[in-house]
């Protein structure tokens, strides 16, 4: 009897393994839906369409890009969290995914438990920029000026609770300075007021700030990554220049619903990483100030948990509230 039971269990395990292997071997056999939690035209949309085009060519199956903006990317994330865990509904996620848990009291999914990490696609630091009239050329000089003019300097961001504000609040905490936050409805209006001299400091995206820096309308002091940026190789990092360990970057990555078979995740991971090794998509990402990544699911999962904890501390210390 015991032999029969054990034999039946062994047959069941073999059947499950064979089924999983078949799923992975055939995946994908139909179009894959990739949700983008922001409107067309932004960095997340760009990453999704670039990756989707190359994956479509590789698979011989369409990757359908679906923009579902709203609620700080929670609308799209909820759709994916509740989708069938088969690899046919995925999301191009971004930094807001790890910020939202500390900003919103009610989220219709569990940021960690309801998703499976595939890979971080790319990361992009911010540029620490100032208005050219500000008498500073280094991060050290900016910190000294901010301390001398306590509460008199202002930094712009694309909105309350976004990655740019958190970069600014982390800077304020580590540098022990008082700089007033001025939120705008988007990066564009914030940069217009910085160029106009209405605010003095900003943690700006590389793609939007680079032309202004080249034209002399902004002065770049440093990049916010731990390693130098290929887009601005001559600029020091904030960490190396003044605040050891300072790091604040935007990232993009692929998530699937939790319980997606590991074989499917492995196949999706291998194919995405393969695209990131191709010169054309790599160069397009770096042209926008990004750095291709392609880490393992485990590494990406660890990053997500670390980012959630990091930004939770910043949000609490800065007492950031969403109206």
Secondary structure as UniProt FT lines:
FT   HELIX           2..26
FT   STRAND          32..36
FT   TURN            40..41
FT   HELIX           43..59
FT   STRAND          63..67
FT   HELIX           71..73
FT   HELIX           74..81
FT   STRAND          89..94
FT   HELIX           96..103
FT   TURN            111..114
FT   STRAND          115..130
FT   TURN            132..133
FT   HELIX           139..148
FT   TURN            149..152
FT   STRAND          154..157
FT   TURN            160..161
FT   HELIX           163..175
FT   STRAND          180..183
FT   HELIX           187..195
FT   TURN            196..197
FT   STRAND          201..205
FT   HELIX           206..214
FT   TURN            215..216
FT   STRAND          219..223
FT   TURN            231..234
FT   HELIX           238..241
FT   TURN            244..245
FT   STRAND          249..257
FT   TURN            258..259
FT   HELIX           262..276
FT   HELIX           279..287
FT   TURN            288..289
FT   STRAND          291..292
FT   HELIX           297..318
//
